[in-house]
Amino acid sequence: MITLQRPTMPTQSCPCGGASFDTCCGPFVTGAAVPPTAEQLMRSRYSAYAKRLDAYLRHSWAPGTCPSSIDLDGEQQWTGLT
């Protein structure tokens, strides 16, 4: 089992478009819950990219294809998910 460090999660809308990160993708990112659908997994991964949470990205990546490092460019802006 992998233990994920809980990121700082200010109350704000979720990057994936949900009402708040705490009730939308936050539980998946912190390991408190497992995304029940492929769509929720991909939305949570989008949120992790937007918040630069590489631990969750690595945890949720298929082991056979996970790169040795993930470059989360601090200047890249994630503007929305449709």
Phi and psi in degrees as a GROMACS rama.xvg file:
@    title "Ramachandran Plot"
@    xaxis  label "Phi"
@    yaxis  label "Psi"
@TYPE xy
-99.8315  131.749  ILE-2
-99.3149  124.118  THR-3
-99.6529  137.893  LEU-4
-74.6136  132.585  GLN-5
-71.1643  118.026  ARG-6
-75.4101  159.733  PRO-7
-67.8088  126.198  THR-8
-126.385  86.5658  MET-9
-64.6777  149.708  PRO-10
-69.558  110.442  THR-11
-161.59  169.282  GLN-12
-63.9856  150.689  SER-13
-75.3812  140.706  CYS-14
-56.3786  -27.483  PRO-15
-78.5044  -7.5496  CYS-16
111.334  -3.90415  GLY-17
-71.6491  168.172  GLY-18
-60.2499  -50.4466  ALA-19
-145.813  147.386  SER-20
-60.8907  -37.4826  PHE-21
-59.3395  -34.6879  ASP-22
-105.917  -6.26782  THR-23
-104.204  -89.9532  CYS-24
-90.6099  -18.8019  CYS-25
-52.5712  -47.1332  GLY-26
-60.8023  -31.0614  PRO-27
-73.9958  -43.4715  PHE-28
-64.9717  -35.8538  VAL-29
-83.7621  -9.82845  THR-30
87.6779  5.92868  GLY-31
-72.5961  -22.2927  ALA-32
-148.508  162.257  ALA-33
-110.277  131.924  VAL-34
-58.1345  124.777  PRO-35
-78.2789  -15.1585  PRO-36
-132.098  160.01  THR-37
-61.2433  -37.764  ALA-38
-62.1555  -44.5815  GLU-39
-66.9239  -34.4731  GLN-40
-62.0113  -47.5648  LEU-41
-67.3292  -35.5894  MET-42
-65.3557  -40.8067  ARG-43
-68.2512  -34.9416  SER-44
-68.6167  -38.6315  ARG-45
-58.8562  -46.8154  TYR-46
-61.4492  -38.3174  SER-47
-64.8195  -40.0009  ALA-48
-62.3033  -46  TYR-49
-62.3951  -35.1485  ALA-50
-96.4129  3.04738  LYS-51
57.5575  51.979  ARG-52
-105.418  78.3814  LEU-53
-65.2728  -29.2279  ASP-54
-60.2433  -42.7897  ALA-55
-69.9272  -38.8791  TYR-56
-59.3754  -46.7511  LEU-57
-64.9486  -40.6477  ARG-58
-62.9733  -37.1549  HIS-59
-94.1832  5.48114  SER-60
-91.0051  143.3  TRP-61
-61.9627  126.229  ALA-62
-53.4697  -37.2205  PRO-63
-70.553  -16.7547  GLY-64
-120.382  -1.19176  THR-65
-68.7183  125.817  CYS-66
-69.4112  159.558  PRO-67
-68.6618  -25.0965  SER-68
-145.116  153.191  SER-69
-119.655  120.116  ILE-70
-91.9973  104.391  ASP-71
-99.995  89.3945  LEU-72
-58.6287  118.519  ASP-73
-65.8238  -16.2062  GLY-74
-96.4252  -9.57997  GLU-75
-74.2516  133.027  GLN-76
-108.134  126.305  GLN-77
-96.8127  112.483  TRP-78
-98.1907  -10.2578  THR-79
155.528  161.109  GLY-80
-123.329  126.673  LEU-81
